[in-house]
Amino acid sequence: MTPHLSFFALALAAGIGIPIMAAMNANLGGQIGSPVTATVILFIVALSCALGVLAYVGLPPKPLSAAPTYTFIGGVFVAFYALSITWAAPHIGVGNAVFFVLLGQMIAATMIDHWALFGAVHSPVTLRRLAGLGLMAIGLYLARRTV
């Protein structure tokens, strides 16, 4: 089954939002003198938005107990990301911070797909895929490199 084009657009929009969020939250952290407080505010706003969407779409058809316990740890990674990008961006720049985030995402996504971890669709690492990842990494480096 081919995914609907809207899912690709949604992922692209999320990707556009990541550096915007990083820049805004880093700025907020600098303005108030606390990256941690800025991140807490980010999560309060995010929780409010997510609750609004949940109210619109309704509760899930299955109970939370239907999901494996380890899946709830994803929130720890969100908190780690938000805190680390809020701390790093003012020191190394939003572009460099996002560059390393993207590089980490590419490496982790490749491993997750290759071993079908956490219920992901199996997509084995091939020479072609490694070449593509290498080209993406080089492209990210060139896009961020200052002359």
TITORVEX-490771 format. One record per residue (C-alpha): x, y, z. Coordinates in pm, 1 decimal. Each point is the difference from the previous one (the first is absolute). Example, Ala and Ser with C-alpha at 12.3 -4.5 7.8 and 13.67 -1.06 7.14 Angstrom:
// residues 2
+----------+----------+----------+
!     east !    north !       up !
+----------+----------+----------+
!   1230.0 !   -450.0 !    780.0 !
!    137.0 !    344.0 !    -66.0 !
+----------+----------+----------+
***
This chain:
// residues 147
+----------+----------+----------+
!     east !    north !       up !
+----------+----------+----------+
!      0.0 !      0.0 !      0.0 !
!    142.4 !    335.7 !   -104.1 !
!    -18.3 !    269.1 !    269.2 !
!   -220.3 !    296.4 !    -81.4 !
!    185.6 !    311.4 !   -113.3 !
!   -138.3 !    192.4 !    298.0 !
!    220.9 !   -205.1 !    235.4 !
!    309.8 !    114.1 !   -187.4 !
!   -123.5 !    360.4 !     15.5 !
!    -65.0 !    -38.9 !    372.4 !
!    355.0 !   -130.2 !     57.1 !
!    143.3 !    284.6 !   -208.1 !
!   -196.4 !    255.0 !    202.8 !
!    128.0 !   -156.3 !    322.7 !
!    353.4 !     25.0 !   -135.1 !
!    -52.1 !    367.5 !    -80.5 !
!   -132.0 !     55.1 !    350.5 !
!    298.6 !   -154.3 !    179.3 !
!    253.3 !    278.8 !    -69.0 !
!   -269.0 !    263.3 !     58.7 !
!    -78.3 !   -157.9 !    337.7 !
!    371.7 !    -26.0 !     78.8 !
!     62.3 !    366.7 !    -78.5 !
!   -306.9 !    122.6 !    188.6 !
!     64.6 !   -213.0 !    307.6 !
!    370.0 !     88.2 !      6.9 !
!    -97.7 !    367.2 !    -20.3 !
!   -256.8 !    -41.1 !    277.7 !
!    259.6 !   -176.2 !    217.0 !
!    242.8 !    286.5 !    -56.7 !
!   -262.7 !    266.1 !     64.2 !
!   -103.6 !   -145.7 !    333.2 !
!    344.0 !   -136.0 !     90.0 !
!   -110.3 !   -361.1 !     35.9 !
!     -0.8 !   -260.1 !   -279.1 !
!   -172.4 !   -245.4 !    234.7 !
!   -288.1 !    239.4 !     74.0 !
!    -30.7 !     72.2 !   -372.3 !
!    -29.4 !   -373.1 !    -63.3 !
!   -264.5 !    -40.0 !    271.9 !
!   -199.2 !    282.2 !   -163.0 !
!     41.7 !   -172.6 !   -337.1 !
!   -147.4 !   -319.4 !    145.3 !
!   -290.2 !    182.0 !    166.5 !
!    -91.0 !    157.7 !   -334.2 !
!     55.4 !   -331.6 !   -181.9 !
!   -215.5 !   -189.6 !    251.0 !
!   -276.2 !    257.6 !    -39.7 !
!     10.8 !    -40.7 !   -378.4 !
!      6.6 !   -379.3 !     18.7 !
!   -293.2 !     -1.6 !    243.3 !
!   -192.9 !    222.3 !   -239.5 !
!     61.7 !   -240.9 !   -287.9 !
!    -93.9 !   -295.2 !    224.4 !
!   -324.3 !    173.2 !     93.9 !
!    -71.1 !     44.0 !   -372.0 !
!     83.9 !   -355.3 !   -115.5 !
!   -116.5 !   -183.1 !    312.9 !
!    152.1 !   -257.1 !    231.6 !
!    182.5 !   -301.0 !   -146.0 !
!   -203.3 !   -314.7 !    -73.1 !
!    232.7 !   -213.8 !    215.1 !
!    111.3 !     50.5 !    361.4 !
!    351.0 !    128.9 !     73.1 !
!     74.6 !   -337.1 !    160.0 !
!    -10.8 !   -152.1 !   -351.6 !
!    334.3 !    166.5 !    -79.6 !
!    333.2 !   -141.5 !    118.7 !
!    136.9 !    193.7 !    297.9 !
!    325.2 !     86.3 !   -179.8 !
!   -191.1 !    208.5 !   -256.3 !
!    -71.9 !    263.2 !    265.2 !
!    373.1 !     74.0 !     24.9 !
!    -30.2 !    195.5 !   -325.0 !
!    -91.7 !    301.6 !    212.5 !
!    344.8 !    -11.5 !    159.2 !
!    155.5 !     37.8 !   -346.1 !
!   -225.9 !    296.2 !    -79.1 !
!    103.1 !    168.8 !    324.0 !
!    366.4 !    -77.0 !    -66.6 !
!    -26.9 !    143.1 !   -351.1 !
!   -174.5 !    318.7 !    110.2 !
!    240.7 !     59.4 !    288.2 !
!    312.9 !    -75.7 !   -201.4 !
!    -96.2 !    212.0 !   -302.2 !
!   -101.1 !    288.2 !    227.9 !
!    340.8 !    -14.1 !    170.3 !
!    210.4 !    -68.5 !   -311.2 !
!   -151.1 !    238.1 !   -257.1 !
!    110.6 !    326.6 !    166.1 !
!    357.7 !   -132.0 !     19.8 !
!     48.4 !   -170.0 !   -337.1 !
!   -279.6 !    157.2 !   -204.7 !
!   -339.6 !   -135.8 !    -97.0 !
!    129.6 !   -129.9 !   -333.4 !
!    285.9 !   -196.1 !    154.9 !
!   -223.1 !   -134.3 !    277.4 !
!   -260.5 !   -115.8 !   -250.3 !
!    276.5 !   -143.4 !   -225.6 !
!    111.6 !   -231.4 !    279.4 !
!   -360.6 !    -83.3 !     87.8 !
!    -62.6 !    -99.1 !   -362.6 !
!    319.4 !   -203.9 !    -13.3 !
!   -101.9 !   -182.3 !    317.9 !
!   -349.6 !    -54.7 !   -138.0 !
!    136.6 !   -149.4 !   -319.9 !
!    226.3 !   -240.4 !    188.8 !
!   -269.6 !   -103.0 !    248.5 !
!   -270.9 !    -34.0 !   -266.2 !
!    224.4 !   -225.1 !   -207.0 !
!     65.8 !   -229.1 !    295.8 !
!   -367.1 !     -3.1 !    107.5 !
!   -118.3 !    -87.0 !   -351.3 !
!    276.0 !   -256.9 !    -60.8 !
!    -85.7 !   -198.4 !    312.0 !
!   -372.5 !     92.0 !     -3.5 !
!     32.2 !    125.9 !    356.1 !
!   -302.6 !    121.9 !    197.5 !
!   -242.7 !   -135.1 !   -260.0 !
!    149.8 !    195.7 !   -291.3 !
!    -32.5 !   -122.6 !   -357.6 !
!    303.1 !   -212.6 !    -92.4 !
!    223.6 !    174.1 !   -251.8 !
!    342.3 !   -165.0 !    -14.8 !
!    318.1 !    199.4 !    -43.3 !
!    131.9 !    -37.9 !   -352.0 !
!    302.1 !    147.6 !   -171.5 !
!   -232.6 !    233.2 !   -190.3 !
!   -163.8 !    117.7 !    324.1 !
!    339.0 !     54.8 !    167.3 !
!    111.4 !    201.1 !   -303.5 !
!   -316.2 !    209.3 !     23.8 !
!     56.5 !     60.3 !    370.9 !
!    360.4 !     93.9 !    -70.6 !
!   -110.5 !    247.0 !   -266.3 !
!   -257.8 !    147.1 !    237.7 !
!    265.5 !     39.1 !    270.0 !
!    235.9 !    167.5 !   -247.2 !
!   -283.3 !    224.6 !   -116.8 !
!    -83.9 !     99.2 !    356.0 !
!    368.2 !     73.1 !     66.4 !
!     32.3 !    211.9 !   -315.5 !
!   -322.3 !    186.8 !     78.4 !
!    134.7 !     95.5 !    343.3 !
!    364.0 !     56.1 !    -93.2 !
!    111.4 !    359.7 !      7.5 !
!    237.4 !    111.1 !   -273.4 !
+----------+----------+----------+
***
